[in-house]
Amino acid sequence: QVQLVESGGGLVQAGGSLRLSCAASGNDPKDLTITHWRWSRQAPGKQRELVAASTSGGTRYADSVKGRFTFSRDNAKNAVFLQMNSLKPEDTAVYYCAAEGSTGTADFGTWGQGTQVTVSS
């Protein structure tokens, strides 16, 4: 199956920045088409929340991160990124990416295992 791998998490002080990456693998790139990308996060004791969602029609951000986080993609590498600026302690969470699309023979939907982001005050 298609596999997503997140990276770029770590420990940063409030006001700092991090850039998260998510790369898809498991299929020949020429046969892999991803139509929907999502970044979500989950803090301890809280429900997972959507951070950003992207389709060919554009990208939508959660109000809590709007103006601070920016989604981008590199279609040639089947990868997406989340640039996080002006980080706050409340941004601390495990961040996950998810993708939906087609392998050329079947549709798929999957998510990665997450990367930890910790923001200290």
ROSE-4610 file (N, C-alpha, C; in Angstrom, 1 decimal, always signed):
// ROSE-4610
residu = [Q/Q/Q/V/V/V/Q/Q/Q/L/L/L/V/V/V/E/E/E/S/S/S/G/G/G/G/G/G/G/G/G/L/L/L/V/V/V/Q/Q/Q/A/A/A/G/G/G/G/G/G/S/S/S/L/L/L/R/R/R/L/L/L/S/S/S/C/C/C/A/A/A/A/A/A/S/S/S/G/G/G/N/N/N/D/D/D/P/P/P/K/K/K/D/D/D/L/L/L/T/T/T/I/I/I/T/T/T/H/H/H/W/W/W/R/R/R/W/W/W/S/S/S/R/R/R/Q/Q/Q/A/A/A/P/P/P/G/G/G/K/K/K/Q/Q/Q/R/R/R/E/E/E/L/L/L/V/V/V/A/A/A/A/A/A/S/S/S/T/T/T/S/S/S/G/G/G/G/G/G/T/T/T/R/R/R/Y/Y/Y/A/A/A/D/D/D/S/S/S/V/V/V/K/K/K/G/G/G/R/R/R/F/F/F/T/T/T/F/F/F/S/S/S/R/R/R/D/D/D/N/N/N/A/A/A/K/K/K/N/N/N/A/A/A/V/V/V/F/F/F/L/L/L/Q/Q/Q/M/M/M/N/N/N/S/S/S/L/L/L/K/K/K/P/P/P/E/E/E/D/D/D/T/T/T/A/A/A/V/V/V/Y/Y/Y/Y/Y/Y/C/C/C/A/A/A/A/A/A/E/E/E/G/G/G/S/S/S/T/T/T/G/G/G/T/T/T/A/A/A/D/D/D/F/F/F/G/G/G/T/T/T/W/W/W/G/G/G/Q/Q/Q/G/G/G/T/T/T/Q/Q/Q/V/V/V/T/T/T/V/V/V/S/S/S/S/S/S]
num = [1/1/1/2/2/2/3/3/3/4/4/4/5/5/5/6/6/6/7/7/7/8/8/8/9/9/9/10/10/10/11/11/11/12/12/12/13/13/13/14/14/14/15/15/15/16/16/16/17/17/17/18/18/18/19/19/19/20/20/20/21/21/21/22/22/22/23/23/23/24/24/24/25/25/25/26/26/26/27/27/27/28/28/28/29/29/29/30/30/30/31/31/31/32/32/32/33/33/33/34/34/34/35/35/35/36/36/36/37/37/37/38/38/38/39/39/39/40/40/40/41/41/41/42/42/42/43/43/43/44/44/44/45/45/45/46/46/46/47/47/47/48/48/48/49/49/49/50/50/50/51/51/51/52/52/52/53/53/53/54/54/54/55/55/55/56/56/56/57/57/57/58/58/58/59/59/59/60/60/60/61/61/61/62/62/62/63/63/63/64/64/64/65/65/65/66/66/66/67/67/67/68/68/68/69/69/69/70/70/70/71/71/71/72/72/72/73/73/73/74/74/74/75/75/75/76/76/76/77/77/77/78/78/78/79/79/79/80/80/80/81/81/81/82/82/82/83/83/83/84/84/84/85/85/85/86/86/86/87/87/87/88/88/88/89/89/89/90/90/90/91/91/91/92/92/92/93/93/93/94/94/94/95/95/95/96/96/96/97/97/97/98/98/98/99/99/99/100/100/100/101/101/101/102/102/102/103/103/103/104/104/104/105/105/105/106/106/106/107/107/107/108/108/108/109/109/109/110/110/110/111/111/111/112/112/112/113/113/113/114/114/114/115/115/115/116/116/116/117/117/117/118/118/118/119/119/119/120/120/120/121/121/121]
x = [+0.8/+0.0/+0.9/+0.3/+1.0/+1.3/+2.5/+3.0/+3.4/+3.0/+3.4/+4.3/+5.4/+6.4/+6.5/+6.3/+6.4/+7.8/+8.3/+9.6/+9.6/+10.6/+10.8/+10.3/+9.7/+9.3/+10.5/+10.2/+11.2/+10.8/+11.8/+11.6/+12.0/+11.1/+11.4/+10.8/+11.4/+10.9/+9.7/+8.9/+7.8/+8.3/+7.6/+8.0/+8.9/+9.4/+10.2/+9.5/+10.2/+9.6/+10.1/+9.3/+9.6/+9.0/+9.6/+9.0/+8.9/+7.6/+7.3/+7.2/+7.7/+7.6/+6.8/+6.2/+5.5/+5.7/+6.3/+6.5/+5.8/+5.3/+4.5/+5.5/+5.3/+6.1/+5.3/+5.9/+5.2/+4.7/+4.7/+4.2/+5.2/+5.1/+5.9/+5.3/+6.1/+5.6/+4.7/+5.0/+4.3/+2.8/+2.6/+1.3/+0.6/+1.2/+0.6/+0.1/-1.2/-1.9/-2.6/-2.1/-2.7/-3.6/-4.9/-5.8/-6.1/-6.0/-6.3/-5.1/-4.7/-3.7/-4.3/-3.9/-4.4/-3.3/-3.1/-2.3/-3.3/-3.1/-3.8/-2.9/-3.4/-2.6/-3.4/-2.7/-3.4/-2.5/-3.0/-2.3/-2.8/-2.0/-2.4/-3.7/-4.7/-5.9/-6.9/-6.6/-7.4/-7.7/-8.8/-9.2/-8.3/-8.1/-7.3/-8.1/-7.4/-8.0/-7.3/-8.1/-7.6/-6.8/-5.6/-4.8/-4.9/-4.7/-4.8/-5.3/-6.0/-6.5/-6.3/-5.8/-5.5/-6.0/-6.6/-7.0/-6.6/-7.0/-6.6/-7.3/-8.4/-9.1/-8.5/-7.5/-6.9/-6.6/-6.2/-5.9/-6.7/-7.2/-7.9/-7.2/-7.1/-6.4/-7.4/-7.1/-7.8/-7.6/-8.6/-8.5/-7.3/-7.0/-6.0/-4.6/-4.4/-3.1/-3.0/-4.2/-4.2/-3.3/-2.5/-1.5/-0.2/-0.1/+1.1/+1.7/+0.8/+1.2/+0.9/+1.8/+1.6/+1.9/+0.9/+1.0/+1.7/+2.5/+3.1/+3.3/+3.5/+3.7/+4.7/+5.3/+6.3/+5.7/+5.0/+4.3/+5.3/+6.4/+7.4/+8.0/+8.0/+8.5/+7.4/+6.1/+5.0/+5.1/+5.4/+5.7/+4.9/+4.6/+4.0/+4.7/+4.5/+5.3/+4.3/+4.6/+3.9/+4.9/+5.0/+5.8/+5.1/+5.7/+5.0/+5.9/+5.3/+6.0/+5.2/+5.9/+5.4/+4.7/+5.4/+4.8/+4.5/+3.4/+3.0/+3.0/+3.0/+3.0/+1.7/+0.6/-0.6/-0.5/+0.5/+0.8/+1.4/+1.8/+2.4/+1.5/+1.9/+1.1/+1.9/+1.3/+1.8/+1.1/+1.9/+1.3/+1.3/+0.2/+0.0/-0.3/+0.1/-0.4/-1.2/-2.1/-3.0/-3.2/-3.4/-3.5/-4.6/-5.2/-6.2/-5.9/-6.1/-5.8/-5.9/-5.1/-5.2/-3.8/-3.7/-2.4/-2.4/-3.5/-3.6/-4.5/-4.5/-5.4/-6.5/-6.3/-7.2/-7.1/-8.2/-8.2/-7.6/-7.1/-6.5/-6.7/-6.6/-6.6/-5.8/-4.8/-3.9/-3.3/-2.7/-2.1/-0.7/+0.1/+1.4/+1.3/+2.5/+2.5/+2.8/+3.0/+3.1/+4.5/+4.7/+6.0/+5.7/+6.4/+6.2/+6.7/+5.8/+6.2/+6.0/+7.0/+6.9/+7.4/+6.6/+6.9/+7.0/+8.1/+8.3/+8.1/+7.7/+7.5/+8.7]
y = [-1.2/+0.0/+1.3/+2.4/+3.6/+4.0/+4.4/+4.8/+6.2/+6.9/+8.3/+8.4/+9.2/+9.3/+10.8/+11.2/+12.6/+12.7/+14.0/+14.3/+15.8/+16.2/+17.7/+18.1/+17.3/+17.7/+17.8/+18.4/+18.6/+19.5/+20.0/+20.9/+22.3/+23.3/+24.7/+25.6/+26.7/+27.7/+28.5/+29.0/+29.8/+31.0/+31.2/+32.2/+31.6/+30.4/+29.8/+29.2/+28.5/+27.9/+26.5/+25.7/+24.4/+24.1/+23.2/+22.9/+21.4/+20.9/+19.5/+19.0/+17.8/+17.2/+15.9/+15.6/+14.3/+13.8/+12.6/+12.0/+10.7/+10.5/+9.3/+8.3/+7.0/+6.0/+4.7/+3.7/+2.5/+2.1/+3.1/+3.0/+3.7/+3.3/+4.1/+5.5/+6.5/+7.9/+8.2/+7.7/+8.0/+7.4/+6.5/+5.9/+6.4/+7.3/+7.8/+9.2/+9.3/+10.6/+10.9/+12.0/+12.4/+13.6/+13.5/+14.6/+15.4/+14.8/+15.5/+15.3/+16.3/+16.3/+17.0/+16.4/+17.0/+16.9/+17.9/+17.9/+18.0/+17.2/+17.3/+17.1/+17.4/+17.2/+16.7/+16.1/+15.6/+15.8/+16.6/+16.8/+15.8/+15.5/+14.5/+14.9/+13.9/+14.2/+15.0/+15.3/+16.0/+15.3/+15.6/+15.0/+15.5/+14.7/+15.1/+16.2/+17.3/+18.4/+18.6/+19.1/+19.4/+20.7/+20.7/+21.9/+22.6/+21.8/+22.3/+21.2/+21.6/+20.7/+21.3/+20.5/+21.0/+20.1/+20.7/+20.1/+21.0/+20.6/+21.4/+22.8/+22.9/+24.1/+25.1/+24.7/+25.6/+24.9/+25.7/+25.2/+26.0/+25.2/+25.8/+25.5/+26.5/+26.4/+26.5/+25.9/+26.1/+27.5/+28.0/+29.4/+29.6/+28.6/+28.6/+28.8/+28.4/+28.5/+29.4/+29.9/+30.8/+32.0/+32.2/+33.3/+32.9/+31.8/+31.3/+30.1/+29.2/+28.0/+28.1/+27.5/+27.5/+26.1/+25.7/+24.4/+24.6/+23.6/+23.6/+22.2/+22.0/+20.7/+20.6/+19.4/+19.2/+17.9/+18.1/+17.0/+16.0/+16.5/+15.6/+14.6/+15.0/+14.1/+13.5/+13.7/+13.2/+13.6/+14.8/+15.3/+16.6/+16.8/+18.1/+18.6/+19.9/+20.5/+21.4/+21.6/+22.5/+23.4/+24.6/+25.6/+26.2/+26.1/+26.6/+27.7/+28.9/+30.1/+30.6/+31.4/+32.0/+30.9/+29.8/+28.7/+29.1/+28.5/+28.7/+27.4/+27.5/+26.2/+25.4/+26.0/+25.3/+24.6/+24.8/+24.0/+22.7/+22.4/+21.2/+20.0/+19.0/+17.9/+17.0/+15.8/+15.0/+15.4/+15.7/+16.1/+15.0/+14.8/+13.8/+14.3/+13.6/+14.0/+12.8/+13.1/+12.1/+12.5/+11.4/+11.6/+10.7/+11.2/+10.4/+10.6/+9.5/+9.6/+8.3/+8.0/+6.8/+6.3/+5.0/+4.3/+4.0/+4.2/+3.8/+2.6/+1.8/+0.6/+0.6/+1.5/+1.6/+2.9/+3.3/+4.5/+4.1/+5.1/+4.9/+6.1/+5.8/+6.8/+6.3/+7.1/+6.7/+7.9/+7.6/+8.6/+8.1/+9.0/+8.6/+8.4/+8.1/+7.7/+8.9/+10.1/+11.3/+11.7/+13.0/+13.5/+14.5/+14.4/+15.2/+16.6/+17.5/+18.9/+19.4/+19.9/+20.4/+21.9/+22.8/+24.2/+24.6/+25.0/+25.4/+26.9/+27.3/+28.7/+29.4]
z = [+0.0/+0.0/+0.0/-0.3/-0.3/+1.2/+1.4/+2.7/+2.8/+3.9/+4.1/+5.3/+5.1/+6.2/+6.5/+7.7/+8.2/+8.8/+8.7/+9.3/+9.6/+10.4/+10.6/+12.0/+12.8/+14.1/+15.0/+16.2/+17.2/+18.3/+19.0/+20.1/+19.7/+19.9/+19.6/+20.6/+20.8/+21.7/+21.1/+21.9/+21.4/+20.5/+19.4/+18.5/+17.4/+17.5/+16.5/+15.4/+14.5/+13.3/+13.1/+12.4/+12.0/+10.7/+9.9/+8.6/+8.6/+8.5/+8.5/+7.0/+6.8/+5.5/+5.5/+4.4/+4.3/+2.9/+2.8/+1.5/+1.3/+0.1/-0.2/-1.0/-0.7/-1.3/-1.4/-2.1/-2.2/-3.6/-4.5/-5.9/-6.8/-8.1/-9.1/-9.1/-9.0/-9.0/-10.2/-11.3/-12.5/-12.4/-11.6/-11.4/-10.2/-9.4/-8.2/-8.4/-8.1/-8.2/-6.9/-6.2/-5.0/-5.2/-4.9/-5.1/-3.9/-2.7/-1.4/-0.5/+0.1/+1.2/+2.4/+3.6/+4.9/+5.9/+6.7/+7.9/+9.1/+10.1/+11.3/+12.5/+13.7/+14.9/+16.0/+17.0/+18.2/+19.4/+20.3/+21.6/+22.6/+23.6/+24.7/+25.3/+25.3/+26.0/+25.1/+23.9/+23.0/+21.7/+21.1/+19.8/+18.7/+17.7/+16.5/+15.8/+15.4/+14.7/+13.4/+12.4/+11.1/+11.2/+10.6/+10.6/+9.2/+8.2/+6.8/+5.8/+4.9/+3.8/+2.5/+1.6/+0.2/-0.9/-1.9/-3.1/-4.2/-5.5/-6.6/-6.5/-5.7/-5.6/-4.6/-3.8/-2.9/-1.5/-0.6/+0.7/+1.8/+2.8/+3.9/+5.1/+6.0/+7.3/+8.5/+9.5/+10.8/+11.3/+11.9/+12.4/+13.4/+14.1/+15.1/+14.5/+13.2/+12.6/+11.4/+11.1/+9.9/+10.0/+9.0/+9.0/+9.6/+10.2/+10.8/+10.1/+9.6/+8.9/+7.4/+6.6/+5.2/+4.6/+3.8/+3.1/+1.8/+1.3/+0.0/-0.4/-1.7/-2.3/-3.3/-3.5/-4.6/-5.3/-6.3/-7.0/-7.6/-8.1/-8.7/-7.7/-6.4/-5.4/-4.5/-4.9/-4.1/-2.6/-2.4/-1.1/-0.8/+0.5/+0.9/+2.1/+2.4/+3.5/+4.3/+5.6/+6.4/+7.1/+6.7/+7.3/+8.5/+9.6/+10.9/+11.5/+11.5/+12.0/+13.3/+14.1/+15.3/+16.1/+16.4/+17.1/+18.6/+19.0/+20.4/+21.2/+22.5/+23.3/+23.0/+22.6/+22.3/+21.0/+20.2/+19.0/+19.2/+20.5/+20.8/+20.5/+19.7/+19.4/+18.4/+18.2/+17.1/+15.8/+14.8/+13.6/+12.5/+11.9/+10.9/+9.5/+8.5/+7.2/+6.6/+5.8/+5.2/+3.7/+2.9/+1.5/+0.9/-0.1/-0.9/-2.3/-3.1/-4.5/-5.2/-6.2/-7.0/-7.4/-7.4/-7.7/-9.2/-9.9/-11.3/-11.5/-10.5/-10.5/-9.4/-8.4/-7.3/-6.6/-6.0/-5.1/-3.8/-3.1/-1.8/-0.9/+0.4/+1.4/+2.6/+3.0/+4.1/+4.8/+5.9/+6.8/+7.3/+7.7/+8.3/+9.8/+10.4/+11.8/+12.7/+12.1/+12.8/+13.2/+13.5/+14.0/+15.1/+16.2/+17.4/+17.3/+17.6/+17.7/+19.1/+19.7/+21.1/+21.1/+21.6/+21.7/+23.2/+23.6/+25.0/+25.1/+26.3/+26.6/+27.3]
